Amino acid sequence: MAVSGGGGGGTTEESEEQQKRSEIYTYEAPWHIYAMNWSVRRDKKYRLAIASLLEQYTNRVEIVQLDDSTGEIRSDPNLCFDHSYPPTKTMFVPDRDCLRPDLLATSADFLRIWRIADDSSCVELKSILNGNKNSEFCGPLTSFDWNETEPRRIGTSSIDTTCTIWDIEREAVDTQLIAHDKEVYDIAWGGVGVFASVSADGSVRVFDLRDKEHSTIIYESSDPPDTPLVRLGWNKQDPRYMATIIMDSAKVVVLDIRFPTLPVVELQRHHASINAIAWAPHSSCHICTAGDDSQALIWDLSSMGSTSISSGGKQQQPAAEGGLDPILAYTAGAEIEQLQWSSSQPDWVAIAFSTKLQILRV
């Protein structure tokens, strides 16, 4: 299989089929999938949440689980529920050791926190968080990120130019700030009190909650100037590095926050717009990208030129002429709109395209 870069296995058709079965699992939803993410808890392996993209008020969220013994991904009717508007993102609580309630968050018109019953018999709405103090309505949320170090904190990004930091235990706003000049499209934590955001104004900005009046511009799109940046991924293993996607562009820009404005490398092997990026949760120098060319590509950035990630900024040989090539490639059946790398099982990546969810062993 392409995604695993070859590998052993028998030569008979049967053993090839067996190998293939254990490398890719597919689930077909009754609707187009947009938001999707892995569960983090170690007692809920191979569990994911998926959400619909329907042009109507009532949308759906399903929690699905791979049955290891049969190779089937199944939806649990008790864990399917209606949602107002299509969720722009969904995340499970970053609680690998199962110390907290089993929570799921979704963003759309508001940030919603859902609680999954301990016996998985139902999902109930725990809280609806509206960041607009002056109105029962708020600017639609484009994305959010759950703080791994401090799971009571969730940061949201909105089309109203703000980022809001919530204390979900108090159900109260910790901080709300005007982050950009235009819509904010994504937000990512880089530590306890540090987050970054990207915007339609074409900039990546880093904020420190200890100094809310200031932000640092790490990158501004230049070709053409002010082209919107739509996604942001912060490298969890080496927080000096982040990656961003330029709207309608087939390249991913990798940044070193110590050297603002100049990309460390641009990944340019997609043939259409990129929709999603995910850093490896277990390795500082691997990243996965996916887009409208139906491809999911995994890159090893340790061979990058000049300030290489693995060399700690020491000079290295530049990458091959014409840029870096991916080390693994997988072609899906349609444009890939969503991609998530499992933090609790780092050899599994999930992608969503059309009505299908696929999990791939990498």
Kinemage of the C-alpha trace (Angstrom):
@kinemage 1
@onewidth
@group {chain A} dominant
@subgroup {mainchain}
@vectorlist {calphas} color= white
{ca met a 1} P 0.000 0.000 0.000
{ca ala a 2} L 1.304 3.426 -0.962
{ca val a 3} L 0.906 4.987 2.440
{ca ser a 4} L 3.114 2.455 4.196
{ca gly a 5} L 5.912 2.785 1.695
{ca gly a 6} L 5.906 -0.897 0.801
{ca gly a 7} L 6.569 -3.505 3.455
{ca gly a 8} L 6.618 -7.255 3.908
{ca gly a 9} L 3.727 -9.683 3.704
{ca gly a 10} L 3.122 -12.856 1.750
{ca thr a 11} L 2.881 -13.131 -1.995
{ca thr a 12} L -0.525 -14.807 -2.213
{ca glu a 13} L -3.601 -12.748 -2.934
{ca glu a 14} L -5.064 -13.742 0.391
{ca ser a 15} L -2.208 -12.453 2.495
{ca glu a 16} L -2.067 -9.248 0.427
{ca glu a 17} L -5.752 -8.769 1.115
{ca gln a 18} L -5.113 -9.432 4.811
{ca gln a 19} L -2.292 -6.902 4.844
{ca lys a 20} L -4.395 -4.338 3.024
{ca arg a 21} L -7.231 -4.835 5.463
{ca ser a 22} L -5.007 -4.073 8.400
{ca glu a 23} L -3.563 -0.927 6.807
{ca ile a 24} L -6.753 0.948 5.800
{ca tyr a 25} L -10.213 0.978 7.348
{ca thr a 26} L -13.117 2.881 5.776
{ca tyr a 27} L -16.416 4.149 7.157
{ca glu a 28} L -19.143 5.548 4.920
{ca ala a 29} L -21.305 8.209 6.583
{ca pro a 30} L -24.847 9.045 5.483
{ca trp a 31} L -23.689 12.585 4.646
{ca his a 32} L -20.665 14.610 3.559
{ca ile a 33} L -18.071 14.697 6.371
{ca tyr a 34} L -16.274 17.896 7.306
{ca ala a 35} L -15.176 18.078 10.960
{ca met a 36} L -13.417 14.954 12.272
{ca asn a 37} L -11.015 14.043 15.043
{ca trp a 38} L -9.499 11.229 17.100
{ca ser a 39} L -10.278 10.425 20.684
{ca val a 40} L -7.252 10.903 22.981
{ca arg a 41} L -8.156 8.623 25.918
{ca arg a 42} L -6.068 5.470 26.112
{ca asp a 43} L -9.167 3.382 26.960
{ca lys a 44} L -10.940 4.468 23.741
{ca lys a 45} L -8.546 3.456 21.002
{ca tyr a 46} L -9.733 3.799 17.406
{ca arg a 47} L -12.612 6.088 18.430
{ca leu a 48} L -13.334 9.170 16.320
{ca ala a 49} L -15.960 11.881 16.026
{ca ile a 50} L -17.243 12.947 12.616
{ca ala a 51} L -19.673 15.733 11.732
{ca ser a 52} L -21.827 16.522 8.718
{ca leu a 53} L -21.593 19.343 6.207
{ca leu a 54} L -25.241 19.902 5.285
{ca glu a 55} L -26.633 23.155 3.908
{ca gln a 56} L -29.328 23.303 6.536
{ca tyr a 57} L -29.685 24.275 10.186
{ca thr a 58} L -29.784 20.735 11.585
{ca asn a 59} L -26.545 18.825 11.168
{ca arg a 60} L -25.292 15.592 12.741
{ca val a 61} L -22.363 14.368 14.811
{ca glu a 62} L -21.484 10.679 15.104
{ca ile a 63} L -18.979 8.956 17.362
{ca val a 64} L -17.591 5.921 15.565
{ca gln a 65} L -15.323 3.119 16.698
{ca leu a 66} L -13.158 0.579 14.887
{ca asp a 67} L -13.877 -2.978 15.977
{ca asp a 68} L -10.388 -4.456 15.860
{ca ser a 69} L -11.597 -8.035 15.560
{ca thr a 70} L -13.878 -7.512 12.533
{ca gly a 71} L -12.072 -4.592 10.874
{ca glu a 72} L -15.335 -2.632 10.773
{ca ile a 73} L -15.783 0.993 11.812
{ca arg a 74} L -19.204 1.233 13.433
{ca ser a 75} L -21.388 4.121 14.469
{ca asp a 76} L -23.119 3.848 17.853
{ca pro a 77} L -26.740 5.110 17.606
{ca asn a 78} L -26.574 6.193 21.266
{ca leu a 79} L -23.643 8.462 20.449
{ca cys a 80} L -25.146 10.247 17.425
{ca phe a 81} L -26.781 13.626 17.945
{ca asp a 82} L -28.138 16.702 16.174
{ca his a 83} L -26.024 19.848 15.913
{ca ser a 84} L -26.967 23.408 14.964
{ca tyr a 85} L -25.156 24.291 11.737
{ca pro a 86} L -22.195 22.253 10.400
{ca pro a 87} L -19.394 22.068 12.987
{ca thr a 88} L -16.214 23.734 11.745
{ca lys a 89} L -14.112 21.573 14.084
{ca thr a 90} L -14.482 18.863 16.701
{ca met a 91} L -12.021 17.709 19.395
{ca phe a 92} L -12.034 15.269 22.281
{ca val a 93} L -10.653 16.419 25.623
{ca pro a 94} L -6.832 15.985 25.647
{ca asp a 95} L -6.909 13.541 28.551
{ca arg a 96} L -4.944 10.423 27.707
{ca asp a 97} L -5.007 9.089 31.283
{ca cys a 98} L -8.811 9.309 31.651
{ca leu a 99} L -8.644 11.628 34.682
{ca arg a 100} L -11.452 13.899 33.485
{ca pro a 101} L -15.005 13.455 32.230
{ca asp a 102} L -15.200 12.167 28.636
{ca leu a 103} L -15.803 15.447 26.805
{ca leu a 104} L -16.170 16.439 23.156
{ca ala a 105} L -16.095 20.040 21.916
{ca thr a 106} L -17.542 21.424 18.669
{ca ser a 107} L -17.452 24.881 17.089
{ca ala a 108} L -20.096 26.469 14.859
{ca asp a 109} L -22.309 29.418 15.870
{ca phe a 110} L -21.062 28.832 19.450
{ca leu a 111} L -18.526 26.635 21.226
{ca arg a 112} L -20.356 23.612 22.619
{ca ile a 113} L -19.065 21.103 25.160
{ca trp a 114} L -20.679 17.647 25.130
{ca arg a 115} L -20.325 14.966 27.786
{ca ile a 116} L -20.244 11.291 26.841
{ca ala a 117} L -21.737 9.135 29.586
{ca asp a 118} L -19.282 6.851 31.406
{ca asp a 119} L -21.127 3.806 30.099
{ca ser a 120} L -21.293 5.328 26.563
{ca ser a 121} L -25.096 5.188 26.747
{ca cys a 122} L -25.645 8.778 25.588
{ca val a 123} L -24.149 12.176 24.818
{ca glu a 124} L -25.500 15.226 26.609
{ca leu a 125} L -24.898 18.912 25.972
{ca lys a 126} L -22.893 20.244 28.917
{ca ser a 127} L -22.475 23.892 27.915
{ca ile a 128} L -23.016 26.425 25.131
{ca leu a 129} L -20.389 29.175 25.303
{ca asn a 130} L -21.145 32.514 23.616
{ca gly a 131} L -18.220 34.928 23.497
{ca asn a 132} L -20.315 37.984 22.534
{ca lys a 133} L -21.266 39.719 25.777
{ca asn a 134} L -23.623 42.164 24.052
{ca ser a 135} L -25.813 39.746 22.144
{ca glu a 136} L -27.310 36.296 22.155
{ca phe a 137} L -25.641 35.867 18.763
{ca cys a 138} L -21.923 35.736 18.060
{ca gly a 139} L -19.696 35.770 14.998
{ca pro a 140} L -19.434 32.221 13.645
{ca leu a 141} L -16.444 30.300 14.959
{ca thr a 142} L -13.995 29.120 12.317
{ca ser a 143} L -11.937 26.858 14.592
{ca phe a 144} L -10.699 26.207 18.121
{ca asp a 145} L -7.906 24.409 19.953
{ca trp a 146} L -7.930 22.634 23.318
{ca asn a 147} L -4.933 23.375 25.533
{ca glu a 148} L -3.195 20.058 26.219
{ca thr a 149} L -1.234 21.348 29.212
{ca glu a 150} L -4.236 23.033 30.796
{ca pro a 151} L -7.381 21.262 29.540
{ca arg a 152} L -9.740 23.725 31.208
{ca arg a 153} L -8.689 26.192 28.486
{ca ile a 154} L -10.051 26.276 24.952
{ca gly a 155} L -9.167 29.020 22.465
{ca thr a 156} L -11.604 29.877 19.657
{ca ser a 157} L -11.178 31.894 16.454
{ca ser a 158} L -14.004 33.846 14.844
{ca ile a 159} L -14.913 35.718 11.694
{ca asp a 160} L -15.455 38.776 13.937
{ca thr a 161} L -11.599 39.169 14.096
{ca thr a 162} L -11.378 37.953 17.710
{ca cys a 163} L -9.802 35.054 19.530
{ca thr a 164} L -11.473 34.041 22.792
{ca ile a 165} L -9.861 31.986 25.553
{ca trp a 166} L -12.474 30.088 27.568
{ca asp a 167} L -12.278 28.524 31.001
{ca ile a 168} L -14.678 25.674 30.320
{ca glu a 169} L -14.895 24.662 33.975
{ca arg a 170} L -16.137 28.110 35.022
{ca glu a 171} L -17.938 28.449 31.644
{ca ala a 172} L -16.480 31.953 31.476
{ca val a 173} L -14.260 33.983 29.158
{ca asp a 174} L -10.668 34.260 30.418
{ca thr a 175} L -9.533 36.584 27.662
{ca gln a 176} L -10.959 37.973 24.466
{ca leu a 177} L -8.816 39.980 22.097
{ca ile a 178} L -9.004 41.454 18.643
{ca ala a 179} L -6.355 39.289 17.059
{ca his a 180} L -6.344 40.425 13.421
{ca asp a 181} L -7.640 43.038 10.991
{ca lys a 182} L -9.920 40.526 9.270
{ca glu a 183} L -11.552 37.151 9.925
{ca val a 184} L -9.487 34.734 12.032
{ca tyr a 185} L -9.496 31.294 10.386
{ca asp a 186} L -7.513 29.106 12.784
{ca ile a 187} L -5.912 29.036 16.223
{ca ala a 188} L -3.323 26.737 17.818
{ca trp a 189} L -1.778 26.526 21.272
{ca gly a 190} L 2.008 26.429 21.579
{ca gly a 191} L 2.155 26.084 25.354
{ca val a 192} L 0.219 26.934 28.506
{ca gly a 193} L -0.286 30.634 27.814
{ca val a 194} L 0.912 31.019 24.241
{ca phe a 195} L -1.206 30.658 21.126
{ca ala a 196} L -1.020 31.620 17.466
{ca ser a 197} L -3.644 32.460 14.883
{ca val a 198} L -3.974 32.937 11.126
{ca ser a 199} L -6.315 35.231 9.305
{ca ala a 200} L -7.812 36.586 6.119
{ca asp a 201} L -5.368 39.476 6.624
{ca gly a 202} L -2.554 37.115 5.554
{ca ser a 203} L -0.623 37.047 8.832
{ca val a 204} L 0.452 34.483 11.427
{ca arg a 205} L 0.471 36.111 14.868
{ca val a 206} L 1.684 34.757 18.205
{ca phe a 207} L 0.091 35.901 21.477
{ca asp a 208} L 1.294 35.503 25.052
{ca leu a 209} L -1.465 35.758 27.654
{ca arg a 210} L 0.987 37.438 30.055
{ca asp a 211} L 1.172 40.407 27.663
{ca lys a 212} L -2.166 40.689 25.918
{ca glu a 213} L -1.534 44.118 24.415
{ca his a 214} L 1.093 42.839 22.012
{ca ser a 215} L 1.430 40.135 19.413
{ca thr a 216} L 4.329 39.020 17.248
{ca ile a 217} L 3.861 38.700 13.490
{ca ile a 218} L 5.708 35.552 12.453
{ca tyr a 219} L 4.805 35.567 8.762
{ca glu a 220} L 2.848 37.576 6.218
{ca ser a 221} L 1.762 36.146 2.881
{ca ser a 222} L 3.380 37.981 0.006
{ca asp a 223} L 2.388 36.341 -3.254
{ca pro a 224} L 0.155 38.304 -3.685
{ca pro a 225} L 0.313 40.328 -0.440
{ca asp a 226} L -2.445 39.770 2.142
{ca thr a 227} L -3.575 36.457 0.669
{ca pro a 228} L -5.620 34.809 3.443
{ca leu a 229} L -4.003 32.085 5.561
{ca val a 230} L -6.549 29.402 6.395
{ca arg a 231} L -4.920 26.737 8.608
{ca leu a 232} L -2.217 26.626 11.237
{ca gly a 233} L -0.371 23.692 12.776
{ca trp a 234} L 2.034 24.111 15.707
{ca asn a 235} L 4.703 21.449 16.100
{ca lys a 236} L 4.025 19.886 19.512
{ca gln a 237} L 7.410 18.153 19.714
{ca asp a 238} L 9.414 21.247 18.780
{ca pro a 239} L 7.396 24.441 19.368
{ca arg a 240} L 9.879 26.538 17.419
{ca tyr a 241} L 8.165 25.321 14.258
{ca met a 242} L 4.723 25.874 12.819
{ca ala a 243} L 3.125 25.389 9.420
{ca thr a 244} L 0.416 27.310 7.613
{ca ile a 245} L -1.713 26.982 4.488
{ca ile a 246} L -2.304 29.843 2.048
{ca met a 247} L -5.854 30.030 0.672
{ca asp a 248} L -6.255 28.288 -2.713
{ca ser a 249} L -2.557 27.417 -2.743
{ca ala a 250} L -0.859 24.082 -3.367
{ca lys a 251} L 2.004 24.804 -0.980
{ca val a 252} L 2.525 24.548 2.772
{ca val a 253} L 4.741 27.139 4.438
{ca val a 254} L 6.872 25.897 7.365
{ca leu a 255} L 8.035 28.611 9.758
{ca asp a 256} L 10.633 28.916 12.525
{ca ile a 257} L 9.348 31.439 15.082
{ca arg a 258} L 12.953 32.458 15.865
{ca phe a 259} L 13.317 33.747 12.297
{ca pro a 260} L 10.053 35.539 11.494
{ca thr a 261} L 8.921 36.418 7.960
{ca leu a 262} L 11.163 33.896 6.166
{ca pro a 263} L 9.824 30.364 5.655
{ca val a 264} L 12.181 27.529 6.607
{ca val a 265} L 10.821 25.503 3.723
{ca glu a 266} L 7.837 25.445 1.369
{ca leu a 267} L 6.309 22.055 0.604
{ca gln a 268} L 5.244 22.117 -3.032
{ca arg a 269} L 4.309 18.648 -4.269
{ca his a 270} L 0.515 18.939 -4.163
{ca his a 271} L -1.244 19.610 -7.458
{ca ala a 272} L -4.255 21.487 -6.060
{ca ser a 273} L -5.270 23.513 -3.004
{ca ile a 274} L -4.225 22.126 0.376
{ca asn a 275} L -6.967 21.815 2.977
{ca ala a 276} L -5.337 20.290 6.043
{ca ile a 277} L -2.011 19.840 7.842
{ca ala a 278} L -1.037 17.721 10.848
{ca trp a 279} L 2.326 17.499 12.569
{ca ala a 280} L 3.310 14.061 13.791
{ca pro a 281} L 2.469 13.807 17.497
{ca his a 282} L 5.572 11.693 18.221
{ca ser a 283} L 8.230 13.167 15.941
{ca ser a 284} L 9.427 16.739 15.566
{ca cys a 285} L 10.292 16.449 11.884
{ca his a 286} L 7.307 14.735 10.244
{ca ile a 287} L 4.208 16.463 8.910
{ca cys a 288} L 1.223 15.259 6.892
{ca thr a 289} L -0.595 17.424 4.332
{ca ala a 290} L -3.759 16.768 2.320
{ca gly a 291} L -5.796 18.558 -0.304
{ca asp a 292} L -7.968 18.823 -3.365
{ca asp a 293} L -5.615 16.625 -5.416
{ca ser a 294} L -6.984 13.713 -3.297
{ca gln a 295} L -3.506 13.143 -1.886
{ca ala a 296} L -2.253 12.769 1.672
{ca leu a 297} L 1.517 13.264 1.759
{ca ile a 298} L 3.909 12.680 4.658
{ca trp a 299} L 7.119 14.688 4.719
{ca asp a 300} L 10.377 14.218 6.616
{ca leu a 301} L 11.714 17.698 7.329
{ca ser a 302} L 14.943 16.504 8.939
{ca ser a 303} L 16.716 16.806 5.575
{ca met a 304} L 15.775 20.451 5.116
{ca gly a 305} L 18.360 23.015 4.177
{ca ser a 306} L 19.955 25.702 6.394
{ca thr a 307} L 18.094 25.739 9.759
{ca ser a 308} L 17.082 22.104 9.785
{ca ile a 309} L 14.610 20.955 12.416
{ca ser a 310} L 16.648 17.941 13.474
{ca ser a 311} L 19.971 19.760 13.480
{ca gly a 312} L 18.833 22.386 15.958
{ca gly a 313} L 19.524 25.214 13.549
{ca lys a 314} L 23.004 24.076 12.431
{ca gln a 315} L 23.906 24.428 8.784
{ca gln a 316} L 23.090 21.423 6.660
{ca gln a 317} L 23.137 20.555 2.997
{ca pro a 318} L 20.224 22.251 1.226
{ca ala a 319} L 17.341 20.046 0.096
{ca ala a 320} L 17.499 18.627 -3.408
{ca glu a 321} L 17.129 21.146 -6.220
{ca gly a 322} L 13.475 21.934 -6.738
{ca gly a 323} L 12.519 21.343 -3.124
{ca leu a 324} L 11.645 18.514 -0.824
{ca asp a 325} L 9.792 15.354 -1.872
{ca pro a 326} L 7.349 13.545 0.421
{ca ile a 327} L 8.433 10.198 1.854
{ca leu a 328} L 4.936 8.650 1.682
{ca ala a 329} L 1.899 9.283 -0.490
{ca tyr a 330} L -1.671 8.029 -0.381
{ca thr a 331} L -4.340 8.786 -2.961
{ca ala a 332} L -7.934 8.890 -1.737
{ca gly a 333} L -11.135 8.616 -3.756
{ca ala a 334} L -11.919 12.356 -3.711
{ca glu a 335} L -10.662 15.717 -2.460
{ca ile a 336} L -9.416 15.316 1.130
{ca glu a 337} L -10.970 17.996 3.304
{ca gln a 338} L -9.885 16.836 6.752
{ca leu a 339} L -6.814 15.176 8.211
{ca gln a 340} L -5.943 14.273 11.808
{ca trp a 341} L -2.958 12.367 13.205
{ca ser a 342} L -3.774 10.288 16.287
{ca ser a 343} L -1.845 11.513 19.334
{ca ser a 344} L -2.501 8.353 21.339
{ca gln a 345} L -1.727 5.982 18.433
{ca pro a 346} L 0.858 7.797 16.349
{ca asp a 347} L 1.012 5.162 13.613
{ca trp a 348} L -2.553 6.072 12.521
{ca val a 349} L -3.719 9.022 10.435
{ca ala a 350} L -7.391 9.728 9.664
{ca ile a 351} L -8.633 11.477 6.535
{ca ala a 352} L -12.120 12.514 5.434
{ca phe a 353} L -13.217 12.898 1.832
{ca ser a 354} L -16.786 13.173 0.534
{ca thr a 355} L -18.866 10.801 2.725
{ca lys a 356} L -15.915 8.612 3.722
{ca leu a 357} L -13.737 8.443 6.789
{ca gln a 358} L -10.538 6.436 6.351
{ca ile a 359} L -7.932 5.563 8.915
{ca leu a 360} L -4.507 4.710 7.525
{ca arg a 361} L -1.599 2.994 9.192
{ca val a 362} L 1.556 4.989 8.480
